[in-house]
Amino acid sequence: MPAGRKVSYPVRFAYVNSITAWWPATAIAAALGVPGYAKAHTYNYIALAFWSDIGPLDVAHVWQNPTYFMGTDSIFGKTDSAIRAALKKAYNNGGVKILVSAFGATEMPTGKDPIALATKLAKFVTDYDLDGCDIDYEDNEAMEAGKGEDWLISFTTKLRSLLPNKIITHAPQGPYFKNDYYPKGGYVTVHQKVGSMIDFYNVQFYNQGNTQYNSYE
């Protein structure tokens, strides 16, 4: 595994999807979990949610356009690139990898070209100086129709080819690993084909119905 992809264990992964305090710039940095500005924490991976086919949304949009939210005279810098560089340095010096999370529950990407979409996401990760990306794929209809596996395999293969040294994680819902439920094996098939390209999984053992995953057993 390339040095840039070395996984730090134990994995303590957090998503940031909203900000409640927008001024001053240090308050935004605190909301983003930036070490030195946020309350002390032990997270070593933070994912900014969400990136989509139409571009970055929510907190991912803040990362793309920090001067819009922090101004051009904050302690982090005067330009977008300077602010991102300062924030990333603070993350990395604090032992945190900073990623962007793609898709989420509101975007069902399976009908789109996986190669083109992977290329767009890889460009965002590279252009905006991120340590990697998280694939939060929740297209249940596609999985149940046996279409999700091939799409994810193609998408992940292209993404890894474009980001050989970056962290790539996936965040499948827990049932996706029940291969007897899905006609093409769900994430069991995905893992068999491209598991070596995925650094680790953030399995969603929540929000899966009233009787599933409500106890350790």
C-alpha angles and dihedrals in degrees: 000000000000115000092249090059096052107134119224113221137246091040111223105182128184134181123213114201105154142028125210101185117055103174139095106022090245089061089057090049089051091051089051090056094246109171112246092030105046124066110278111280140165099225113132097181125046122182122200111217130252138011116171140176089267091052138269118337134191112350093358086064089056089056092050095048108025096155089061089062103027100033128229097279104055124126088256096064146282101264136049093249093048092050093048091049092051093048093046091050089052091048095048095042087054092053095257127133112210118215139168120234117222130216110345125184095316100059124064103191102175096101092056128084105276093204094052093044093048089050091053093048093047090052091052092050091049098040094049098043100244126161091231146299142271121220110218098185113177104161097140095170091055092048092050090049092051093246102106099071098060091043093052092046093052093042095049093045092054093042092053092048089056096041104038094156100036130095113257119186132173127214106202123175112254097251091057087080091058095096094181090065099054121064093228099035103265116229091345087072092042091053093048091054105036106006091117088061093055116079095204143329128249096204114202103229091170138069090036102124134291099286104033122094095352093133137031091254 
